[in-house]
Amino acid sequence: MQVAQRGTSTTGITTSGYYTVDRFAVTISALGTWTQTQDTTVPTAKGFSKSLKMDCTTADASPAAGDLVLLSYKIEAQDLQLLKYGTSSAEAVTLRFHVRSPKTGTHIVHLYQNDGNRHISKAYTISSANTYQEVIINIEGDTGGTTNNDNACGLQIEFYLAAGSNSTSGTLATSWAGYTQANSAVGQVNCADNTANNFFITGLQMEVGEYDATTMPPFQHELFGDNLSRCRRYFESTQPSSNRRICGFNEDNGQKCLPVDFKTSKRANPTMIIFDEANTSGKLTTLNGGGTGTNNQAVALVLAYVDCVTVFSNNGTNSGISFQYTADAEL
């Protein structure tokens, strides 16, 4: 939870997306309003300095059938080949994480296998509210699954906070099976029923093999720079600092052009948002003769690839250009 390129806090969350801590998405459907924060509330003496916090700011004590809210971490299919899903040698995995929930009782971790449209759910019990608890869960290998060898999403690890009857009315899918939504989150408590509710998670670890609290390998605390570099495969940003402008000059073709290499090659061609130095989306700023002019111009064309982006403005004069960007290649 150390890297938060998008920012450390987002309020008023009612729709799905990535908001603060890198690689963790919120999936939400009409179930409360939330503030997400990169927080410093962490378990004692575990080596963690940051956590992901979900703060319920508008409660929903009676979720409708289709309502849900969860946190998810998505893994590329090509990084899962060692699990050998779909064969008799499919590998088990063990999840460990540290969680602090406002509610005692049953909570659900749900794994969804995208290529095979299969899933499995495991329940864990919070015994003391608002207290960090270490959770270790064994998940058997999926001999009937399919995981393509590509850069698309192969597996989603989902942590439910609350869900309506569309996700809770069946029988919990405690073994791998074809996806049935009603079997996904049976028994899940409602962490959205009070505005005093805060949910924290940190230290997510997945290991190949079956382990318990005694045999689980230590958490691999990474160098911040290595962690940041891996996160940038999925998201990279120069924005919102107004002092970090990328500057260049036009080609002699009647249109200004600036190619920029990304810091890290992306998972796929990213979705780009271009900002000027005043953080105005869709605008560039001229730098006439190397100066610091503020003549906003519309972006004419953006060509984005896995390793670079080229931005064209529609001003044909021989002047410099500057811009900021976000590049999103999330799963």
C-alpha positions as CSV (number, residue, x, y, z in Angstrom):
1,M,0.0,0.0,0.0
2,Q,3.0,2.3,-0.2
3,V,2.5,3.7,-3.7
4,A,-0.4,6.1,-4.4
5,Q,0.2,7.9,-7.7
6,R,-3.3,9.1,-8.0
7,G,-3.3,10.8,-4.6
8,T,-3.6,9.8,-1.0
9,S,-7.4,10.6,-0.5
10,T,-10.5,10.6,-2.5
11,T,-14.0,11.6,-1.2
12,G,-17.5,11.0,-2.4
13,I,-16.8,7.6,-4.1
14,T,-20.0,6.1,-5.5
15,T,-18.7,4.6,-8.7
16,S,-16.2,1.9,-9.5
17,G,-12.6,2.7,-10.3
18,Y,-9.0,3.3,-9.1
19,Y,-8.7,6.1,-6.6
20,T,-5.6,6.2,-4.3
21,V,-3.4,3.1,-3.6
22,D,-2.0,1.7,-6.8
23,R,-3.4,-1.6,-8.2
24,F,-6.4,-1.7,-5.8
25,A,-9.8,-1.0,-7.4
26,V,-13.1,-0.3,-5.9
27,T,-16.2,-2.0,-7.3
28,I,-19.3,-0.3,-6.1
29,S,-23.0,-0.4,-7.1
30,A,-25.4,1.9,-5.2
31,L,-24.1,0.9,-1.8
32,G,-23.2,3.9,0.3
33,T,-20.7,6.7,-0.3
34,W,-17.1,6.3,0.6
35,T,-13.8,8.1,1.2
36,Q,-10.7,6.1,0.3
37,T,-7.4,7.0,1.9
38,Q,-3.8,5.8,1.9
39,D,-3.6,5.6,5.7
40,T,-1.0,5.1,8.4
41,T,-3.2,2.9,10.6
42,V,-1.3,-0.4,10.5
43,P,-0.9,-3.6,12.5
44,T,1.8,-3.4,15.2
45,A,5.3,-4.8,14.5
46,K,4.6,-6.2,11.1
47,G,6.8,-3.9,9.1
48,F,4.0,-2.1,7.3
49,S,3.8,1.7,7.2
50,K,0.7,2.2,5.0
51,S,-2.8,0.7,4.7
52,L,-5.8,1.2,2.4
53,K,-8.8,2.7,4.3
54,M,-12.4,2.8,3.3
55,D,-14.5,5.2,5.3
56,C,-18.3,5.0,4.9
57,T,-19.6,8.6,4.7
58,T,-23.2,7.8,3.6
59,A,-24.6,4.6,5.1
60,D,-26.9,2.0,3.6
61,A,-28.3,-0.4,6.2
62,S,-30.6,-2.2,3.8
63,P,-28.8,-3.0,0.5
64,A,-31.0,-3.6,-2.5
65,A,-30.5,-6.9,-4.4
66,G,-27.9,-5.6,-6.8
67,D,-25.9,-3.5,-4.4
68,L,-22.3,-4.3,-3.5
69,V,-19.0,-2.8,-2.6
70,L,-15.6,-4.5,-2.7
71,L,-11.9,-4.0,-3.1
72,S,-10.1,-6.0,-5.8
73,Y,-6.6,-6.7,-6.9
74,K,-6.2,-8.0,-10.5
75,I,-3.4,-10.2,-11.9
76,E,-2.3,-10.6,-15.5
77,A,-3.0,-14.0,-17.0
78,Q,0.6,-14.4,-18.2
79,D,1.8,-14.1,-14.6
80,L,-0.4,-17.0,-13.5
81,Q,0.9,-19.7,-15.8
82,L,2.8,-21.3,-12.9
83,L,-0.5,-22.2,-11.3
84,K,-1.2,-24.7,-14.1
85,Y,-5.0,-24.1,-13.9
86,G,-6.9,-26.5,-16.1
87,T,-4.6,-29.5,-15.5
88,S,-4.4,-32.2,-12.9
89,S,-1.3,-30.5,-11.5
90,A,-3.1,-27.2,-10.7
91,E,-1.4,-25.5,-7.8
92,A,-3.0,-24.4,-4.5
93,V,-2.3,-20.9,-3.3
94,T,-2.3,-19.3,0.2
95,L,-3.5,-15.7,0.8
96,R,-2.4,-13.8,3.8
97,F,-3.5,-10.2,4.7
98,H,-4.1,-8.0,7.6
99,V,-7.5,-6.5,8.0
100,R,-9.4,-4.2,10.4
101,S,-13.1,-4.3,10.0
102,P,-15.8,-2.3,11.8
103,K,-18.0,-5.4,12.0
104,T,-17.5,-8.8,13.7
105,G,-18.7,-11.9,11.9
106,T,-18.3,-13.4,8.4
107,H,-16.4,-11.7,5.7
108,I,-15.8,-13.0,2.2
109,V,-12.7,-13.2,-0.1
110,H,-13.8,-14.0,-3.6
111,L,-11.5,-15.1,-6.5
112,Y,-12.8,-14.7,-10.0
113,Q,-11.0,-16.4,-12.9
114,N,-11.7,-14.3,-16.0
115,D,-10.8,-16.6,-18.8
116,G,-12.7,-19.6,-17.5
117,N,-15.6,-17.6,-16.0
118,R,-15.1,-19.5,-12.7
119,H,-14.9,-18.5,-9.1
120,I,-14.3,-19.6,-5.5
121,S,-15.2,-17.9,-2.2
122,K,-13.7,-18.3,1.2
123,A,-15.2,-17.0,4.4
124,Y,-13.1,-15.6,7.3
125,T,-14.4,-14.4,10.7
126,I,-13.6,-11.1,12.3
127,S,-13.6,-11.8,16.0
128,S,-13.0,-8.2,17.3
129,A,-14.3,-5.1,15.6
130,N,-11.9,-2.2,14.8
131,T,-8.8,-4.4,15.6
132,Y,-6.3,-5.6,13.1
133,Q,-6.4,-9.3,12.5
134,E,-4.1,-11.5,10.4
135,V,-6.0,-13.8,8.0
136,I,-4.5,-16.8,6.2
137,I,-6.7,-18.7,3.7
138,N,-5.8,-21.8,1.6
139,I,-7.3,-21.9,-1.9
140,E,-7.1,-25.2,-3.9
141,G,-5.9,-25.3,-7.5
142,D,-8.5,-25.2,-10.2
143,T,-8.2,-28.3,-12.3
144,G,-11.1,-27.2,-14.5
145,G,-10.0,-23.7,-15.1
146,T,-8.5,-21.8,-18.1
147,T,-5.9,-19.1,-17.9
148,N,-4.8,-17.6,-21.2
149,N,-1.1,-16.7,-21.7
150,D,-1.7,-13.0,-22.3
151,N,-1.7,-9.6,-20.7
152,A,-5.4,-9.5,-19.9
153,C,-6.8,-10.1,-16.5
154,G,-6.5,-13.7,-15.4
155,L,-7.5,-13.5,-11.7
156,Q,-9.3,-11.0,-9.5
157,I,-8.9,-11.2,-5.7
158,E,-11.9,-9.5,-4.2
159,F,-12.5,-8.4,-0.6
160,Y,-16.2,-7.8,0.0
161,L,-17.4,-5.0,2.4
162,A,-21.1,-5.5,1.7
163,A,-23.5,-7.0,-0.8
164,G,-27.2,-7.4,-1.6
165,S,-29.1,-10.6,-2.2
166,N,-28.0,-11.0,-5.9
167,S,-24.6,-11.9,-4.4
168,T,-25.6,-13.6,-1.2
169,S,-28.8,-15.6,-1.8
170,G,-27.2,-18.9,-2.9
171,T,-24.7,-21.3,-1.4
172,L,-21.2,-20.1,-0.9
173,A,-18.9,-21.3,-3.7
174,T,-16.3,-22.8,-1.4
175,S,-14.8,-24.9,-4.3
176,W,-14.0,-23.8,-7.8
177,A,-17.1,-23.8,-10.0
178,G,-18.7,-21.9,-12.9
179,Y,-19.5,-18.4,-11.9
180,T,-22.9,-17.9,-10.2
181,Q,-23.2,-14.5,-8.7
182,A,-25.6,-15.6,-5.9
183,N,-22.9,-17.9,-4.6
184,S,-20.2,-15.2,-4.4
185,A,-20.6,-13.5,-1.0
186,V,-23.1,-15.6,1.1
187,G,-22.9,-14.5,4.8
188,Q,-21.1,-11.3,4.2
189,V,-21.7,-8.7,6.9
190,N,-22.7,-5.1,6.0
191,C,-19.7,-2.7,6.5
192,A,-21.8,0.1,5.0
193,D,-24.5,0.3,7.6
194,N,-23.1,3.2,9.6
195,T,-21.1,6.3,8.9
196,A,-18.8,5.4,11.8
197,N,-17.5,2.4,9.8
198,N,-13.9,2.3,8.7
199,F,-12.4,-0.7,6.9
200,F,-8.6,-1.1,6.6
201,I,-6.4,-3.6,4.7
202,T,-2.7,-4.1,4.2
203,G,0.0,-6.7,3.7
204,L,-1.7,-8.8,1.0
205,Q,0.5,-11.7,0.1
206,M,-0.1,-14.7,-2.2
207,E,2.1,-17.7,-2.2
208,V,2.0,-20.9,-4.3
209,G,1.3,-23.8,-2.0
210,E,-0.6,-24.5,1.2
211,Y,0.7,-22.8,4.4
212,D,-0.5,-22.0,7.9
213,A,0.5,-19.3,10.3
214,T,3.7,-21.3,11.3
215,T,4.9,-22.2,7.8
216,M,3.8,-19.1,5.7
217,P,6.9,-17.5,4.1
218,P,7.7,-14.0,5.4
219,F,6.2,-11.0,3.6
220,Q,8.6,-9.7,1.0
221,H,9.0,-6.0,1.9
222,E,10.1,-4.3,-1.4
223,L,12.2,-1.3,-2.0
224,F,9.9,1.6,-2.7
225,G,11.5,2.3,-6.1
226,D,11.0,-1.3,-7.3
227,N,7.4,-1.2,-6.1
228,L,6.8,2.1,-7.9
229,S,8.3,0.8,-11.1
230,R,6.0,-2.2,-11.1
231,C,3.0,0.0,-10.4
232,R,3.9,2.2,-13.4
233,R,3.3,-0.8,-15.7
234,Y,-0.4,0.0,-15.1
235,F,-0.5,3.7,-14.3
236,E,1.9,6.6,-14.6
237,S,1.3,10.3,-14.0
238,T,3.1,13.6,-14.2
239,Q,0.0,15.4,-13.0
240,P,-1.1,17.2,-10.8
241,S,2.1,19.1,-10.0
242,S,2.1,22.5,-11.9
243,N,5.9,22.5,-11.8
244,R,6.6,19.2,-13.6
245,R,6.1,20.1,-17.2
246,I,7.4,18.1,-20.1
247,C,8.7,20.5,-22.8
248,G,9.7,20.1,-26.4
249,F,9.6,21.7,-29.9
250,N,7.5,21.2,-33.0
251,E,8.6,19.4,-36.2
252,D,8.6,21.6,-39.2
253,N,5.3,20.4,-40.6
254,G,2.8,23.0,-39.5
255,Q,1.9,21.3,-36.3
256,K,3.6,21.1,-32.9
257,C,4.7,17.6,-31.8
258,L,6.2,16.2,-28.7
259,P,7.1,12.5,-28.2
260,V,7.8,11.3,-24.6
261,D,9.0,8.0,-23.4
262,F,7.2,6.5,-20.4
263,K,9.2,5.8,-17.3
264,T,8.1,2.1,-17.6
265,S,6.6,0.3,-20.5
266,K,2.9,-0.2,-20.1
267,R,0.9,-3.5,-20.0
268,A,-1.0,-2.3,-23.1
269,N,-1.5,0.9,-25.0
270,P,-2.7,3.3,-22.3
271,T,-5.7,5.6,-22.1
272,M,-4.2,9.1,-21.9
273,I,-5.4,12.3,-20.3
274,I,-3.4,15.4,-21.3
275,F,-3.2,18.4,-19.0
276,D,-1.6,21.9,-19.4
277,E,0.5,23.4,-16.7
278,A,-2.7,24.7,-15.0
279,N,-4.0,21.2,-14.8
280,T,-6.6,21.8,-17.4
281,S,-7.6,18.6,-19.1
282,G,-7.3,18.5,-22.9
283,K,-5.1,21.7,-23.2
284,L,-1.5,22.5,-23.9
285,T,0.4,25.6,-23.1
286,T,2.7,27.5,-25.6
287,L,6.2,28.4,-24.5
288,N,7.1,31.0,-27.1
289,G,10.8,31.4,-27.5
290,G,11.5,29.4,-24.4
291,G,9.3,31.7,-22.3
292,T,6.4,30.8,-20.0
293,G,3.4,31.8,-22.0
294,T,-0.1,30.7,-21.0
295,N,-1.9,30.6,-24.3
296,N,-4.0,27.4,-23.9
297,Q,-4.4,25.3,-27.0
298,A,-6.5,22.2,-27.7
299,V,-4.8,18.9,-28.2
300,A,-5.1,17.9,-31.8
301,L,-3.9,14.3,-31.6
302,V,-2.5,11.9,-29.0
303,L,-0.7,8.7,-30.1
304,A,-0.1,6.3,-27.2
305,Y,1.8,3.1,-27.3
306,V,3.1,0.8,-24.5
307,D,6.5,2.7,-24.3
308,C,5.7,6.2,-25.4
309,V,3.2,8.9,-26.1
310,T,3.3,11.6,-28.8
311,V,1.1,14.7,-28.4
312,F,0.2,17.1,-31.2
313,S,-1.2,20.5,-30.8
314,N,-3.0,22.5,-33.5
315,N,-0.8,25.5,-33.4
316,G,1.5,25.7,-36.3
317,T,3.9,28.4,-35.1
318,N,7.5,27.6,-34.3
319,S,7.1,27.6,-30.5
320,G,7.7,25.1,-27.7
321,I,5.0,23.1,-26.0
322,S,4.6,21.6,-22.6
323,F,2.1,19.2,-21.0
324,Q,1.4,16.8,-18.2
325,Y,-0.4,13.5,-18.5
326,T,-1.8,10.4,-16.9
327,A,-1.4,7.1,-18.7
328,D,-3.8,4.3,-17.6
329,A,-3.2,0.7,-18.6
330,E,-5.0,-0.9,-15.7
331,L,-6.6,-4.3,-16.0
